[in-house]
């Protein structure tokens, strides 16, 4: 164990050891399932004091579900000692406690229970559907509505889709007006709603070569070559590239995590971020129809972003000289599952970084930008999400999320107009919805003690200081307490948030800092009376700032599945802790509000969203002045 770094992701052997310890302690039986096994990172002081070769704390947290009784528990295992540190039962039967994340095996269990139910069979027959061989029941997280018949039960809801054959896309053929609620522990459909006489849309939604036809031949080859190899170095989980140094982690809930990110200027490395991840996302739907009004997926807390990660392929997902990292997660039975090539590292050319033409002499200086890309992709049901962290030569960090896949649809009579959905194919209605991501940014700008301020740009009223009306300036507002730091973005004011270190100053005497530059869209559009508003309160603001606490990891709480709400950020910030010169965490909410278009069908072109972190007084000057000049040359080829 001495070769580990404290922040290394869990290995297959460690995940296996969790099950061994729990079995030996009598806490794991035939009906025990593992909703998740997450690394528990050591205290920051221990991590900072660690030196290569030293022993380090290695712990894992397992969330367990007994699929026979419905009992749930949380266990913490010391991986180095092989001992059970703690075990506590979760009181899921009492409001507001939620359920652990959905198990992969529960997808099939939900579908099997629905398809075996005579009421579902009769509902299908009433629609003239007697061959249900290829019917697909989508297992969907149920939300929370405090209904007496649902309290304390482990539930999924199922909507039905048809396929004409095994490879047919089911999302093109929704069976409208048919909704099943399944108790997974009792093994029963506790409610089946059946209404409506809407025909099942018949046009297929397939997009493979057989469905689309021959591929175009007009694109000429585009080759990316690095004959001397990439400029980055990878040693274990540590990555070095130009002035950047960081560690790469992975867990089944958040997927890709980044740790101890630092940037070097003039030979002096300075920390920027202690940890960065996507800690949660919610996908609320805006259709009030009974079949969809409850839909609000928490894709990290309910489905697990990392557990559903893709194995990436060269030439398809990644281009260039690639370094892949495998990921290891726990399966439903606690066994280690390796996801080969889950994380992709590579470099990309990114156009002009800086350029100037001297109008007096004609001299031209140009430098090209390059970025290090660290990414992974995950598939949650019908949607696919790519998470791309970019590191630039000028000290910027950017997160870009790419949403693609297939839009979730219902059915209506062809030609139907709806304020809540777009007809994207005859009779196929794609509801309006949102994808709201929450990045957890554990800041460490030039050291541990940070403060944060909000900066707006605004015009100056006409008066003695602005007699001609042309003046504008910035307004800086300190965010001193958590009650002041739940903030909306304001594009009209060019609003940014600056995290700075009062103990570290540049050559101009000002505190070193980094700005969070948002790309804002609407926050949660559901009304305060909506159940999802209570459960996803984190998504009602673009920014939250909290004082660091080791157990505050997920903005909607530890168990958002079937949770009544109020957990996470609204609960933590009620303490109204001081934010001045201390260890800060920024929680940034962003993402698209999706009004579907016909062009989103049958598979959606990538829709991007994200944010930027950029140095603002962190460096003393442009840190990319010493880049080599590119090999500019005149073109000798005629334009085609």
Secondary structure as the mmCIF struct_conf table of DSSP 4:
data_model
#
loop_
_struct_conf.conf_type_id
_struct_conf.id
_struct_conf.beg_label_comp_id
_struct_conf.beg_label_asym_id
_struct_conf.beg_label_seq_id
_struct_conf.end_label_comp_id
_struct_conf.end_label_asym_id
_struct_conf.end_label_seq_id
TURN_TY1_P TURN_TY1_P1 UNK A 2 UNK A 3
TURN_TY1_P TURN_TY1_P2 UNK A 6 UNK A 7
HELX_LH_PP_P HELX_LH_PP_P1 UNK A 8 UNK A 11
HELX_RH_AL_P HELX_RH_AL_P1 UNK A 12 UNK A 24
TURN_TY1_P TURN_TY1_P3 UNK A 25 UNK A 26
TURN_TY1_P TURN_TY1_P4 UNK A 30 UNK A 31
STRN STRN1 UNK A 32 UNK A 40
HELX_LH_PP_P HELX_LH_PP_P2 UNK A 41 UNK A 43
HELX_RH_AL_P HELX_RH_AL_P2 UNK A 44 UNK A 49
TURN_TY1_P TURN_TY1_P5 UNK A 52 UNK A 53
STRN STRN2 UNK A 59 UNK A 66
TURN_TY1_P TURN_TY1_P6 UNK A 67 UNK A 69
STRN STRN3 UNK A 72 UNK A 78
TURN_TY1_P TURN_TY1_P7 UNK A 79 UNK A 82
STRN STRN4 UNK A 83 UNK A 90
TURN_TY1_P TURN_TY1_P8 UNK A 92 UNK A 93
BEND BEND1 UNK A 94 UNK A 94
TURN_TY1_P TURN_TY1_P9 UNK A 95 UNK A 96
STRN STRN5 UNK A 99 UNK A 99
HELX_LH_PP_P HELX_LH_PP_P3 UNK A 100 UNK A 103
HELX_RH_AL_P HELX_RH_AL_P3 UNK A 104 UNK A 116
HELX_RH_AL_P HELX_RH_AL_P4 UNK A 118 UNK A 126
TURN_TY1_P TURN_TY1_P10 UNK A 127 UNK A 128
TURN_TY1_P TURN_TY1_P11 UNK A 133 UNK A 134
STRN STRN6 UNK A 136 UNK A 140
TURN_TY1_P TURN_TY1_P12 UNK A 148 UNK A 152
STRN STRN7 UNK A 155 UNK A 161
BEND BEND2 UNK A 164 UNK A 165
TURN_TY1_P TURN_TY1_P13 UNK A 166 UNK A 167
BEND BEND3 UNK A 168 UNK A 168
HELX_RH_3T_P HELX_RH_3T_P1 UNK A 170 UNK A 172
BEND BEND4 UNK A 173 UNK A 173
STRN STRN8 UNK A 174 UNK A 183
TURN_TY1_P TURN_TY1_P14 UNK A 184 UNK A 187
STRN STRN9 UNK A 188 UNK A 194
HELX_LH_PP_P HELX_LH_PP_P4 UNK A 198 UNK A 201
BEND BEND5 UNK A 203 UNK A 203
BEND BEND6 UNK A 208 UNK A 208
HELX_RH_AL_P HELX_RH_AL_P5 UNK A 209 UNK A 212
BEND BEND7 UNK A 214 UNK A 214
HELX_LH_PP_P HELX_LH_PP_P5 UNK A 215 UNK A 216
HELX_LH_PP_P HELX_LH_PP_P6 UNK A 219 UNK A 221
TURN_TY1_P TURN_TY1_P15 UNK A 227 UNK A 228
BEND BEND8 UNK A 231 UNK A 231
STRN STRN10 UNK A 233 UNK A 235
TURN_TY1_P TURN_TY1_P16 UNK A 236 UNK A 237
STRN STRN11 UNK A 238 UNK A 241
TURN_TY1_P TURN_TY1_P17 UNK A 242 UNK A 243
STRN STRN12 UNK A 244 UNK A 251
TURN_TY1_P TURN_TY1_P18 UNK A 252 UNK A 254
STRN STRN13 UNK A 255 UNK A 265
TURN_TY1_P TURN_TY1_P19 UNK A 266 UNK A 267
STRN STRN14 UNK A 268 UNK A 284
STRN STRN15 UNK A 285 UNK A 285
BEND BEND9 UNK A 289 UNK A 289
TURN_TY1_P TURN_TY1_P20 UNK A 290 UNK A 294
STRN STRN16 UNK A 296 UNK A 298
HELX_RH_PI_P HELX_RH_PI_P1 UNK A 299 UNK A 303
TURN_TY1_P TURN_TY1_P21 UNK A 305 UNK A 308
STRN STRN17 UNK A 309 UNK A 309
HELX_LH_PP_P HELX_LH_PP_P7 UNK A 310 UNK A 312
STRN STRN18 UNK A 314 UNK A 314
TURN_TY1_P TURN_TY1_P22 UNK A 315 UNK A 317
STRN STRN19 UNK A 318 UNK A 318
BEND BEND10 UNK A 320 UNK A 321
STRN STRN20 UNK A 323 UNK A 330
TURN_TY1_P TURN_TY1_P23 UNK A 332 UNK A 333
BEND BEND11 UNK A 334 UNK A 334
STRN STRN21 UNK A 336 UNK A 357
TURN_TY1_P TURN_TY1_P24 UNK A 359 UNK A 361
STRN STRN22 UNK A 364 UNK A 380
TURN_TY1_P TURN_TY1_P25 UNK A 381 UNK A 382
STRN STRN23 UNK A 383 UNK A 392
TURN_TY1_P TURN_TY1_P26 UNK A 393 UNK A 394
BEND BEND12 UNK A 395 UNK A 395
STRN STRN24 UNK A 397 UNK A 405
STRN STRN25 UNK A 409 UNK A 411
TURN_TY1_P TURN_TY1_P27 UNK A 414 UNK A 415
STRN STRN26 UNK A 418 UNK A 418
TURN_TY1_P TURN_TY1_P28 UNK A 419 UNK A 420
STRN STRN27 UNK A 421 UNK A 425
TURN_TY1_P TURN_TY1_P29 UNK A 426 UNK A 427
STRN STRN28 UNK A 428 UNK A 431
STRN STRN29 UNK A 433 UNK A 434
STRN STRN30 UNK A 436 UNK A 443
TURN_TY1_P TURN_TY1_P30 UNK A 445 UNK A 446
BEND BEND13 UNK A 447 UNK A 448
STRN STRN31 UNK A 450 UNK A 450
STRN STRN32 UNK A 451 UNK A 459
HELX_LH_PP_P HELX_LH_PP_P8 UNK A 460 UNK A 461
BEND BEND14 UNK A 462 UNK A 462
STRN STRN33 UNK A 463 UNK A 463
TURN_TY1_P TURN_TY1_P31 UNK A 464 UNK A 465
STRN STRN34 UNK A 466 UNK A 466
TURN_TY1_P TURN_TY1_P32 UNK A 467 UNK A 468
BEND BEND15 UNK A 469 UNK A 469
STRN STRN35 UNK A 472 UNK A 478
STRN STRN36 UNK A 481 UNK A 481
HELX_RH_3T_P HELX_RH_3T_P2 UNK A 482 UNK A 484
STRN STRN37 UNK A 487 UNK A 487
HELX_RH_3T_P HELX_RH_3T_P3 UNK A 491 UNK A 493
TURN_TY1_P TURN_TY1_P33 UNK A 494 UNK A 494
STRN STRN38 UNK A 496 UNK A 505
TURN_TY1_P TURN_TY1_P34 UNK A 507 UNK A 508
BEND BEND16 UNK A 509 UNK A 509
HELX_LH_PP_P HELX_LH_PP_P9 UNK A 510 UNK A 510
STRN STRN39 UNK A 511 UNK A 518
BEND BEND17 UNK A 526 UNK A 526
TURN_TY1_P TURN_TY1_P35 UNK A 528 UNK A 529
BEND BEND18 UNK A 530 UNK A 530
HELX_RH_AL_P HELX_RH_AL_P6 UNK A 531 UNK A 535
TURN_TY1_P TURN_TY1_P36 UNK A 536 UNK A 536
HELX_RH_3T_P HELX_RH_3T_P4 UNK A 537 UNK A 540
BEND BEND19 UNK A 542 UNK A 542
STRN STRN40 UNK A 543 UNK A 547
TURN_TY1_P TURN_TY1_P37 UNK A 550 UNK A 551
TURN_TY1_P TURN_TY1_P38 UNK A 555 UNK A 556
BEND BEND20 UNK A 558 UNK A 558
STRN STRN41 UNK A 561 UNK A 561
TURN_TY1_P TURN_TY1_P39 UNK A 562 UNK A 562
BEND BEND21 UNK A 565 UNK A 565
TURN_TY1_P TURN_TY1_P40 UNK A 568 UNK A 568
HELX_RH_AL_P HELX_RH_AL_P7 UNK A 569 UNK A 573
TURN_TY1_P TURN_TY1_P41 UNK A 574 UNK A 575
STRN STRN42 UNK A 578 UNK A 578
BEND BEND22 UNK A 580 UNK A 581
STRN STRN43 UNK A 582 UNK A 582
STRN STRN44 UNK A 584 UNK A 590
STRN STRN45 UNK A 593 UNK A 594
HELX_RH_3T_P HELX_RH_3T_P5 UNK A 598 UNK A 600
BEND BEND23 UNK A 602 UNK A 603
STRN STRN46 UNK A 604 UNK A 615
BEND BEND24 UNK A 616 UNK A 621
TURN_TY1_P TURN_TY1_P42 UNK A 623 UNK A 626
HELX_LH_PP_P HELX_LH_PP_P10 UNK A 627 UNK A 630
BEND BEND25 UNK A 637 UNK A 637
#
